[in-house]
Amino acid sequence: MPKLKTHRAAAKRFRKTAKGFKRGQSHRRHILTKKPSKRKRQLRTGMMVHKTDVDRVKQMLPHS
């Protein structure tokens, strides 16, 4: 049986937490001056990977 390798791109994008996998939020990098404060505030909260995608993320990150 060969060693299981981690998908390096997935390792940089997802973090294992107690509740599942956490992912980054888009639209928070630049051009923030034209976005309303409400939108920026709502983008601040951490996003979890959707339950339908968790199995795929687990397969890419076998050691987490």
LUMBA-539843 format. One record per atom (N, C-alpha, C): residue number from 1; residue in three letters; chain; atom name; x negated, y, z negated. Coordinates in nm, 2 decimals. Each point is the difference from the previous one (the first is absolute). Example, Ala and Ser with C-alpha at 12.3 -4.5 7.8 and 13.67 -1.06 7.14 Angstrom:
# residues 2
r pos:1	code:ALA	unit:A	site:N	u:-1.32	v:-0.57	w:-0.78 $
r pos:1	code:ALA	unit:A	site:CA	u:0.09	v:0.12	w:0.00 $
r pos:1	code:ALA	unit:A	site:C	u:-0.09	v:0.12	w:0.00 $
r pos:2	code:SER	unit:A	site:N	u:0.04	v:0.11	w:0.07 $
r pos:2	code:SER	unit:A	site:CA	u:-0.09	v:0.11	w:0.00 $
r pos:2	code:SER	unit:A	site:C	u:0.08	v:0.11	w:-0.08 $
//
This chain:
# residues 64
r pos:1	code:MET	unit:A	site:N	u:-0.08	v:-0.12	w:0.00 $
r pos:1	code:MET	unit:A	site:CA	u:0.08	v:0.12	w:0.00 $
r pos:1	code:MET	unit:A	site:C	u:-0.09	v:0.12	w:0.00 $
r pos:2	code:PRO	unit:A	site:N	u:0.02	v:0.09	w:0.10 $
r pos:2	code:PRO	unit:A	site:CA	u:-0.09	v:0.12	w:0.00 $
r pos:2	code:PRO	unit:A	site:C	u:0.04	v:0.10	w:-0.11 $
r pos:3	code:LYS	unit:A	site:N	u:-0.09	v:0.09	w:-0.03 $
r pos:3	code:LYS	unit:A	site:CA	u:0.03	v:0.11	w:-0.09 $
r pos:3	code:LYS	unit:A	site:C	u:0.12	v:0.09	w:0.05 $
r pos:4	code:LEU	unit:A	site:N	u:0.08	v:0.05	w:-0.09 $
r pos:4	code:LEU	unit:A	site:CA	u:0.10	v:0.10	w:0.04 $
r pos:4	code:LEU	unit:A	site:C	u:-0.06	v:0.13	w:0.00 $
r pos:5	code:LYS	unit:A	site:N	u:0.02	v:0.07	w:0.11 $
r pos:5	code:LYS	unit:A	site:CA	u:-0.06	v:0.14	w:0.01 $
r pos:5	code:LYS	unit:A	site:C	u:0.11	v:0.10	w:-0.01 $
r pos:6	code:THR	unit:A	site:N	u:-0.03	v:0.11	w:-0.07 $
r pos:6	code:THR	unit:A	site:CA	u:0.09	v:0.11	w:-0.01 $
r pos:6	code:THR	unit:A	site:C	u:0.01	v:0.09	w:0.12 $
r pos:7	code:HIS	unit:A	site:N	u:0.11	v:0.04	w:0.04 $
r pos:7	code:HIS	unit:A	site:CA	u:0.02	v:0.09	w:0.12 $
r pos:7	code:HIS	unit:A	site:C	u:-0.04	v:0.14	w:-0.05 $
r pos:8	code:ARG	unit:A	site:N	u:-0.12	v:0.04	w:0.05 $
r pos:8	code:ARG	unit:A	site:CA	u:-0.06	v:0.12	w:-0.06 $
r pos:8	code:ARG	unit:A	site:C	u:0.08	v:0.13	w:0.02 $
r pos:9	code:ALA	unit:A	site:N	u:0.08	v:0.01	w:0.11 $
r pos:9	code:ALA	unit:A	site:CA	u:0.08	v:0.12	w:0.02 $
r pos:9	code:ALA	unit:A	site:C	u:0.11	v:0.00	w:-0.10 $
r pos:10	code:ALA	unit:A	site:N	u:0.06	v:-0.12	w:-0.03 $
r pos:10	code:ALA	unit:A	site:CA	u:0.11	v:-0.01	w:-0.10 $
r pos:10	code:ALA	unit:A	site:C	u:-0.05	v:0.03	w:-0.14 $
r pos:11	code:ALA	unit:A	site:N	u:-0.13	v:-0.04	w:-0.03 $
r pos:11	code:ALA	unit:A	site:CA	u:-0.05	v:0.03	w:-0.13 $
r pos:11	code:ALA	unit:A	site:C	u:-0.02	v:0.15	w:-0.02 $
r pos:12	code:LYS	unit:A	site:N	u:-0.02	v:0.07	w:0.10 $
r pos:12	code:LYS	unit:A	site:CA	u:-0.02	v:0.15	w:-0.01 $
r pos:12	code:LYS	unit:A	site:C	u:0.14	v:0.07	w:-0.01 $
r pos:13	code:ARG	unit:A	site:N	u:0.10	v:-0.07	w:0.04 $
r pos:13	code:ARG	unit:A	site:CA	u:0.14	v:0.07	w:0.00 $
r pos:13	code:ARG	unit:A	site:C	u:0.09	v:-0.04	w:-0.11 $
r pos:14	code:PHE	unit:A	site:N	u:-0.02	v:-0.12	w:-0.06 $
r pos:14	code:PHE	unit:A	site:CA	u:0.09	v:-0.04	w:-0.10 $
r pos:14	code:PHE	unit:A	site:C	u:-0.07	v:-0.03	w:-0.13 $
r pos:15	code:ARG	unit:A	site:N	u:0.07	v:0.02	w:-0.12 $
r pos:15	code:ARG	unit:A	site:CA	u:-0.05	v:-0.03	w:-0.13 $
r pos:15	code:ARG	unit:A	site:C	u:0.10	v:-0.08	w:-0.07 $
r pos:16	code:LYS	unit:A	site:N	u:-0.05	v:-0.11	w:-0.07 $
r pos:16	code:LYS	unit:A	site:CA	u:0.09	v:-0.08	w:-0.08 $
r pos:16	code:LYS	unit:A	site:C	u:0.03	v:0.06	w:-0.13 $
r pos:17	code:THR	unit:A	site:N	u:0.13	v:0.00	w:-0.03 $
r pos:17	code:THR	unit:A	site:CA	u:0.05	v:0.06	w:-0.13 $
r pos:17	code:THR	unit:A	site:C	u:0.08	v:-0.11	w:-0.07 $
r pos:18	code:ALA	unit:A	site:N	u:0.05	v:0.03	w:-0.12 $
r pos:18	code:ALA	unit:A	site:CA	u:0.08	v:-0.10	w:-0.07 $
r pos:18	code:ALA	unit:A	site:C	u:0.13	v:-0.02	w:0.07 $
r pos:19	code:LYS	unit:A	site:N	u:0.05	v:0.09	w:0.07 $
r pos:19	code:LYS	unit:A	site:CA	u:0.13	v:-0.01	w:0.06 $
r pos:19	code:LYS	unit:A	site:C	u:-0.01	v:-0.05	w:0.15 $
r pos:20	code:GLY	unit:A	site:N	u:-0.12	v:0.00	w:0.06 $
r pos:20	code:GLY	unit:A	site:CA	u:-0.01	v:-0.04	w:0.13 $
r pos:20	code:GLY	unit:A	site:C	u:-0.12	v:0.06	w:0.07 $
r pos:21	code:PHE	unit:A	site:N	u:0.01	v:0.06	w:0.12 $
r pos:21	code:PHE	unit:A	site:CA	u:-0.11	v:0.06	w:0.07 $
r pos:21	code:PHE	unit:A	site:C	u:0.04	v:0.15	w:0.02 $
r pos:22	code:LYS	unit:A	site:N	u:-0.10	v:0.09	w:-0.02 $
r pos:22	code:LYS	unit:A	site:CA	u:0.02	v:0.14	w:0.01 $
r pos:22	code:LYS	unit:A	site:C	u:-0.06	v:0.04	w:0.14 $
r pos:23	code:ARG	unit:A	site:N	u:0.06	v:0.09	w:0.07 $
r pos:23	code:ARG	unit:A	site:CA	u:-0.06	v:0.05	w:0.12 $
r pos:23	code:ARG	unit:A	site:C	u:0.00	v:0.15	w:0.00 $
r pos:24	code:GLY	unit:A	site:N	u:-0.08	v:0.06	w:0.09 $
r pos:24	code:GLY	unit:A	site:CA	u:-0.01	v:0.14	w:0.01 $
r pos:24	code:GLY	unit:A	site:C	u:0.12	v:0.06	w:0.07 $
r pos:25	code:GLN	unit:A	site:N	u:0.02	v:0.13	w:-0.01 $
r pos:25	code:GLN	unit:A	site:CA	u:0.11	v:0.08	w:0.05 $
r pos:25	code:GLN	unit:A	site:C	u:-0.05	v:0.09	w:0.12 $
r pos:26	code:SER	unit:A	site:N	u:0.07	v:0.00	w:0.11 $
r pos:26	code:SER	unit:A	site:CA	u:-0.04	v:0.08	w:0.11 $
r pos:26	code:SER	unit:A	site:C	u:0.04	v:0.14	w:-0.02 $
r pos:27	code:HIS	unit:A	site:N	u:-0.04	v:0.09	w:0.09 $
r pos:27	code:HIS	unit:A	site:CA	u:0.03	v:0.14	w:0.00 $
r pos:27	code:HIS	unit:A	site:C	u:-0.05	v:0.08	w:-0.12 $
r pos:28	code:ARG	unit:A	site:N	u:-0.11	v:-0.04	w:-0.06 $
r pos:28	code:ARG	unit:A	site:CA	u:-0.04	v:0.07	w:-0.12 $
r pos:28	code:ARG	unit:A	site:C	u:-0.15	v:0.05	w:0.02 $
r pos:29	code:ARG	unit:A	site:N	u:-0.05	v:0.00	w:0.12 $
r pos:29	code:ARG	unit:A	site:CA	u:-0.14	v:0.03	w:0.02 $
r pos:29	code:ARG	unit:A	site:C	u:-0.03	v:0.14	w:0.04 $
r pos:30	code:HIS	unit:A	site:N	u:0.08	v:0.05	w:0.09 $
r pos:30	code:HIS	unit:A	site:CA	u:-0.03	v:0.14	w:0.05 $
r pos:30	code:HIS	unit:A	site:C	u:0.13	v:0.06	w:0.04 $
r pos:31	code:ILE	unit:A	site:N	u:-0.01	v:0.13	w:0.04 $
r pos:31	code:ILE	unit:A	site:CA	u:0.11	v:0.08	w:0.04 $
r pos:31	code:ILE	unit:A	site:C	u:0.11	v:0.00	w:-0.11 $
r pos:32	code:LEU	unit:A	site:N	u:-0.04	v:0.02	w:-0.12 $
r pos:32	code:LEU	unit:A	site:CA	u:0.09	v:0.00	w:-0.11 $
r pos:32	code:LEU	unit:A	site:C	u:0.07	v:0.13	w:-0.03 $
r pos:33	code:THR	unit:A	site:N	u:-0.06	v:0.11	w:0.06 $
r pos:33	code:THR	unit:A	site:CA	u:0.06	v:0.13	w:-0.02 $
r pos:33	code:THR	unit:A	site:C	u:0.14	v:0.02	w:0.05 $
r pos:34	code:LYS	unit:A	site:N	u:0.03	v:-0.07	w:0.11 $
r pos:34	code:LYS	unit:A	site:CA	u:0.13	v:0.02	w:0.06 $
r pos:34	code:LYS	unit:A	site:C	u:0.11	v:-0.10	w:-0.05 $
r pos:35	code:LYS	unit:A	site:N	u:-0.05	v:-0.09	w:-0.09 $
r pos:35	code:LYS	unit:A	site:CA	u:0.10	v:-0.10	w:-0.06 $
r pos:35	code:LYS	unit:A	site:C	u:0.06	v:0.06	w:-0.13 $
r pos:36	code:PRO	unit:A	site:N	u:0.12	v:-0.02	w:-0.02 $
r pos:36	code:PRO	unit:A	site:CA	u:0.06	v:0.05	w:-0.12 $
r pos:36	code:PRO	unit:A	site:C	u:-0.05	v:-0.07	w:-0.13 $
r pos:37	code:SER	unit:A	site:N	u:0.00	v:0.07	w:-0.11 $
r pos:37	code:SER	unit:A	site:CA	u:-0.05	v:-0.05	w:-0.12 $
r pos:37	code:SER	unit:A	site:C	u:0.08	v:-0.13	w:-0.04 $
r pos:38	code:LYS	unit:A	site:N	u:0.13	v:-0.01	w:0.03 $
r pos:38	code:LYS	unit:A	site:CA	u:0.08	v:-0.12	w:-0.04 $
r pos:38	code:LYS	unit:A	site:C	u:-0.06	v:-0.12	w:0.08 $
r pos:39	code:ARG	unit:A	site:N	u:-0.03	v:0.02	w:0.12 $
r pos:39	code:ARG	unit:A	site:CA	u:-0.05	v:-0.11	w:0.08 $
r pos:39	code:ARG	unit:A	site:C	u:-0.13	v:-0.05	w:-0.05 $
r pos:40	code:LYS	unit:A	site:N	u:-0.09	v:0.10	w:-0.03 $
r pos:40	code:LYS	unit:A	site:CA	u:-0.14	v:-0.04	w:-0.05 $
r pos:40	code:LYS	unit:A	site:C	u:0.01	v:-0.07	w:-0.13 $
r pos:41	code:ARG	unit:A	site:N	u:0.10	v:0.05	w:-0.08 $
r pos:41	code:ARG	unit:A	site:CA	u:0.01	v:-0.07	w:-0.14 $
r pos:41	code:ARG	unit:A	site:C	u:0.05	v:-0.14	w:0.02 $
r pos:42	code:GLN	unit:A	site:N	u:0.10	v:-0.02	w:0.09 $
r pos:42	code:GLN	unit:A	site:CA	u:0.05	v:-0.14	w:0.02 $
r pos:42	code:GLN	unit:A	site:C	u:-0.10	v:-0.09	w:0.06 $
r pos:43	code:LEU	unit:A	site:N	u:-0.10	v:0.06	w:0.08 $
r pos:43	code:LEU	unit:A	site:CA	u:-0.10	v:-0.08	w:0.06 $
r pos:43	code:LEU	unit:A	site:C	u:-0.11	v:-0.05	w:-0.10 $
r pos:44	code:ARG	unit:A	site:N	u:0.00	v:0.07	w:-0.11 $
r pos:44	code:ARG	unit:A	site:CA	u:-0.10	v:-0.02	w:-0.10 $
r pos:44	code:ARG	unit:A	site:C	u:0.01	v:-0.14	w:-0.07 $
r pos:45	code:THR	unit:A	site:N	u:0.12	v:-0.05	w:-0.01 $
r pos:45	code:THR	unit:A	site:CA	u:0.02	v:-0.12	w:-0.07 $
r pos:45	code:THR	unit:A	site:C	u:-0.05	v:-0.12	w:0.07 $
r pos:46	code:GLY	unit:A	site:N	u:-0.06	v:-0.10	w:-0.07 $
r pos:46	code:GLY	unit:A	site:CA	u:-0.06	v:-0.12	w:0.06 $
r pos:46	code:GLY	unit:A	site:C	u:0.11	v:-0.08	w:0.07 $
r pos:47	code:MET	unit:A	site:N	u:-0.03	v:-0.06	w:0.12 $
r pos:47	code:MET	unit:A	site:CA	u:0.09	v:-0.08	w:0.07 $
r pos:47	code:MET	unit:A	site:C	u:-0.04	v:-0.15	w:-0.01 $
r pos:48	code:MET	unit:A	site:N	u:0.10	v:-0.08	w:-0.01 $
r pos:48	code:MET	unit:A	site:CA	u:-0.02	v:-0.14	w:-0.01 $
r pos:48	code:MET	unit:A	site:C	u:0.02	v:-0.07	w:0.13 $
r pos:49	code:VAL	unit:A	site:N	u:-0.07	v:-0.11	w:0.03 $
r pos:49	code:VAL	unit:A	site:CA	u:0.02	v:-0.07	w:0.13 $
r pos:49	code:VAL	unit:A	site:C	u:0.14	v:-0.06	w:-0.01 $
r pos:50	code:HIS	unit:A	site:N	u:0.08	v:0.00	w:0.11 $
r pos:50	code:HIS	unit:A	site:CA	u:0.13	v:-0.05	w:0.00 $
r pos:50	code:HIS	unit:A	site:C	u:0.00	v:-0.15	w:-0.02 $
r pos:51	code:LYS	unit:A	site:N	u:0.11	v:-0.05	w:-0.06 $
r pos:51	code:LYS	unit:A	site:CA	u:0.00	v:-0.14	w:-0.04 $
r pos:51	code:LYS	unit:A	site:C	u:-0.01	v:-0.09	w:0.12 $
r pos:52	code:THR	unit:A	site:N	u:0.04	v:0.04	w:0.12 $
r pos:52	code:THR	unit:A	site:CA	u:-0.01	v:-0.08	w:0.12 $
r pos:52	code:THR	unit:A	site:C	u:-0.14	v:-0.01	w:0.05 $
r pos:53	code:ASP	unit:A	site:N	u:-0.09	v:0.09	w:-0.04 $
r pos:53	code:ASP	unit:A	site:CA	u:-0.14	v:0.00	w:0.05 $
r pos:53	code:ASP	unit:A	site:C	u:-0.09	v:-0.06	w:-0.11 $
r pos:54	code:VAL	unit:A	site:N	u:0.04	v:-0.03	w:-0.12 $
r pos:54	code:VAL	unit:A	site:CA	u:-0.09	v:-0.04	w:-0.10 $
r pos:54	code:VAL	unit:A	site:C	u:-0.07	v:-0.13	w:0.04 $
r pos:55	code:ASP	unit:A	site:N	u:0.07	v:-0.09	w:0.06 $
r pos:55	code:ASP	unit:A	site:CA	u:-0.06	v:-0.13	w:0.03 $
r pos:55	code:ASP	unit:A	site:C	u:-0.12	v:0.02	w:0.10 $
r pos:56	code:ARG	unit:A	site:N	u:0.02	v:0.09	w:0.10 $
r pos:56	code:ARG	unit:A	site:CA	u:-0.11	v:0.03	w:0.09 $
r pos:56	code:ARG	unit:A	site:C	u:-0.12	v:0.06	w:-0.06 $
r pos:57	code:VAL	unit:A	site:N	u:0.03	v:0.09	w:-0.10 $
r pos:57	code:VAL	unit:A	site:CA	u:-0.12	v:0.06	w:-0.07 $
r pos:57	code:VAL	unit:A	site:C	u:-0.07	v:-0.10	w:-0.09 $
r pos:58	code:LYS	unit:A	site:N	u:0.08	v:-0.09	w:-0.06 $
r pos:58	code:LYS	unit:A	site:CA	u:-0.07	v:-0.10	w:-0.08 $
r pos:58	code:LYS	unit:A	site:C	u:-0.09	v:-0.09	w:0.08 $
r pos:59	code:GLN	unit:A	site:N	u:0.05	v:-0.03	w:0.12 $
r pos:59	code:GLN	unit:A	site:CA	u:-0.08	v:-0.09	w:0.09 $
r pos:59	code:GLN	unit:A	site:C	u:-0.13	v:0.07	w:0.04 $
r pos:60	code:MET	unit:A	site:N	u:0.00	v:0.14	w:0.02 $
r pos:60	code:MET	unit:A	site:CA	u:-0.12	v:0.07	w:0.04 $
r pos:60	code:MET	unit:A	site:C	u:-0.09	v:0.02	w:-0.12 $
r pos:61	code:LEU	unit:A	site:N	u:0.05	v:0.00	w:-0.12 $
r pos:61	code:LEU	unit:A	site:CA	u:-0.08	v:0.02	w:-0.12 $
r pos:61	code:LEU	unit:A	site:C	u:0.01	v:-0.12	w:-0.09 $
r pos:62	code:PRO	unit:A	site:N	u:-0.06	v:-0.11	w:0.03 $
r pos:62	code:PRO	unit:A	site:CA	u:0.01	v:-0.13	w:-0.07 $
r pos:62	code:PRO	unit:A	site:C	u:-0.05	v:0.01	w:-0.14 $
r pos:63	code:HIS	unit:A	site:N	u:-0.09	v:0.08	w:-0.03 $
r pos:63	code:HIS	unit:A	site:CA	u:-0.07	v:0.00	w:-0.13 $
r pos:63	code:HIS	unit:A	site:C	u:0.06	v:0.11	w:-0.10 $
r pos:64	code:SER	unit:A	site:N	u:0.11	v:0.06	w:0.04 $
r pos:64	code:SER	unit:A	site:CA	u:0.05	v:0.10	w:-0.09 $
r pos:64	code:SER	unit:A	site:C	u:0.12	v:-0.05	w:-0.08 $
//
